[in-house]
Amino acid sequence: MADFGRVREAFPATKHVTYLDLANKNILPQPVIDEIGRFVQDAGSTGGDKDGWKRVVEETRAEVAGLIGAGPDEIAFVKNTSEGLNAAARGLGLEQGDVVVLNDLEHPNNVYPWLALARHGVEVRWVRSRDGRIPLEDLERQIAEGARVVAISHVTSASGFRTDLAALGRACRQHGARLVVDAIQSAGVVPVDVGAAGVDLLACGAHKGLLGVHGVGVLYCRRELIPSMTPVYAARDSMSAAAAAALEVRFAPDARRFEIGNPNYLGIHALRAGVRFVREIGAGAIESRVLALSGLVLDGLRARGIASATPSVASERAGIVSARVADPEAAVRRLAARGIVVSVKGGALRVTPHVYNTEDEIERLLALLPAAA
Ligand SMILES: Cc1ncc(COP(=O)(O)O)c(C=O)c1O
């Protein structure tokens, strides 16, 4: 059982604010702050050790792989979730008449990469959400009817609905569809196991549950799929070693085929520290704590007659809780004035507790909430 008091102490921002906005961006733990400081100090005083930075890139690759049940050869570093999803969408080689299934709870960054394939004749079909949930049976119907790809958030950004990836992965495998996952609202918050869930591709930025910074993200690509994936970009680092030496175009046999040029070394250093911190606490322990806190928020909303699009069943949610309060924009401003950070999403107040929050903070938030919408 993790000591969540000590975990909280590792986040300096908790001394100044009640931070309930992980779904927007994180607050950094001290090991990540220290890592960034060391990198900058080093680069400033000596120019830094680029070979050492490259070793850190490989260590980070292994850490991220370990967190999501992948192999290091299946991980590429990208700029953010959007770049990873675009690499997935473009790389799959979809053609005229191929169907991609989306749903109306997706973040736009998991919609545009697929809509933009229209000029190649790719058709997007929409599954409609019901009560903040994406009905599995509706996705399964599309898959059975021959969809080539399902692109979906593990946890949706507004209602916080958590999809049963294992069940969806089974349906995709049965019918030969590809499962592409936007994991930015789940990685580091609830366990993600790409192998167990049968995920083909997964993209995730570093600036939320992975406790890193903006401008770096990861793309997971299932090993067996890599040879058939065509990268959009090409540079020396995306080639196999022999090809790079001969100036020939032969993409690397592993996920590094998606990488080009110098990466965000600073961001990757931060990510290594962030993912190590997450793994030290343990994804399962984080999930239990987050579910307990988001459950408290939901109970409090119910007691105050405030509706929520977030499922009450624990297996169908993570940290995000949506609250239908009157004038949510004004509520965010009023709460900010009291040192409580939340945001607005989908026309509702969005509250996202994480491991560093306490029951007292949730009580304080609930006491200051405006009336139901
Ligand atoms: C589900 C989801 N996808 C993607 C993003 C962001 O995409 P990117 O990492 O490309 O900025 C967010 C929020 O920032 C999100 O909630």
The ligand as an SDF file (V2000), in Angstrom:
LIG
                    3D

 16 16  0  0  0  0  0  0  0  0999 V2000
   -8.3950   12.4530  -25.2240 C   0  0  0  0  0  0  0  0  0  0  0  0
   -7.3540   13.4840  -25.5620 C   0  0  0  0  0  0  0  0  0  0  0  0
   -6.5980   13.3430  -26.6620 N   0  0  0  0  0  0  0  0  0  0  0  0
   -5.6420   14.2390  -26.9750 C   0  0  0  0  0  0  0  0  0  0  0  0
   -5.4080   15.3430  -26.1810 C   0  0  0  0  0  0  0  0  0  0  0  0
   -4.3220   16.2960  -26.4920 C   0  0  0  0  0  0  0  0  0  0  0  0
   -3.5880   15.9840  -27.6210 O   0  0  0  0  0  0  0  0  0  0  0  0
   -2.0760   16.4400  -27.7720 P   0  0  0  0  0  0  0  0  0  0  0  0
   -1.2640   15.5910  -26.7990 O   0  0  0  0  0  0  0  0  0  0  0  0
   -1.7310   16.1540  -29.1680 O   0  0  0  0  0  0  0  0  0  0  0  0
   -1.9910   17.8850  -27.4260 O   0  0  0  0  0  0  0  0  0  0  0  0
   -6.2000   15.5390  -25.0290 C   0  0  0  0  0  0  0  0  0  0  0  0
   -6.0560   16.6880  -24.1230 C   0  0  0  0  0  0  0  0  0  0  0  0
   -5.1770   17.4780  -24.0680 O   0  0  0  0  0  0  0  0  0  0  0  0
   -7.1770   14.5730  -24.7200 C   0  0  0  0  0  0  0  0  0  0  0  0
   -7.9340   14.7210  -23.6310 O   0  0  0  0  0  0  0  0  0  0  0  0
  1  2  1  0
  2  3  1  0
  2 15  2  0
  3  4  2  0
  4  5  1  0
  5  6  1  0
  5 12  2  0
  6  7  1  0
  7  8  1  0
  8  9  2  0
  8 10  1  0
  8 11  1  0
 12 13  1  0
 12 15  1  0
 13 14  2  0
 15 16  1  0
M  END
$$$$
